[in-house]
Amino acid sequence: MILWLIAAVVGVGVLGLALLSGWWSLAIAAAVLPVPASALWGRQAGAGVIIAYVGVPFLLLPSLLAVPFLFFFAGLEAATAQFIGIASGPVASNDE
């Protein structure tokens, strides 16, 4: 399942890159390759095809759109911590 997930994410990225750069043969290959890659699901290969064409694009796009906001909130947290005068990070130490 992990190999399929890696293949799906790479495939969506390659498809996007191919469509943006106009490399149509690569775009067709990236659009067709989820069918043989679904064999990594074993007996549930049909579910692999469905999730490749339906699930991955709907899950990947919102995840990628969330990344800038995560960086924004991390910066906001660090700035607030510095303004208040507390240490930020996973472990705040009182050793001085």
LINFEN-V36035 format. One line per field, one symbol per residue. ss: DSSP state (A for helix, B for strand, O for the rest). Layout:
BEGIN
ss: ???
END
This chain:
BEGIN
ss: OAAAAAAAAAAAAAAAAAAAAOOAAAAAAAAAOAAAAAAAAAAAAAAAAAAAAAAAAAAAAAAAAAAAAAAAAAAAAAAAAAAAOOOOOOOOOOOO
END
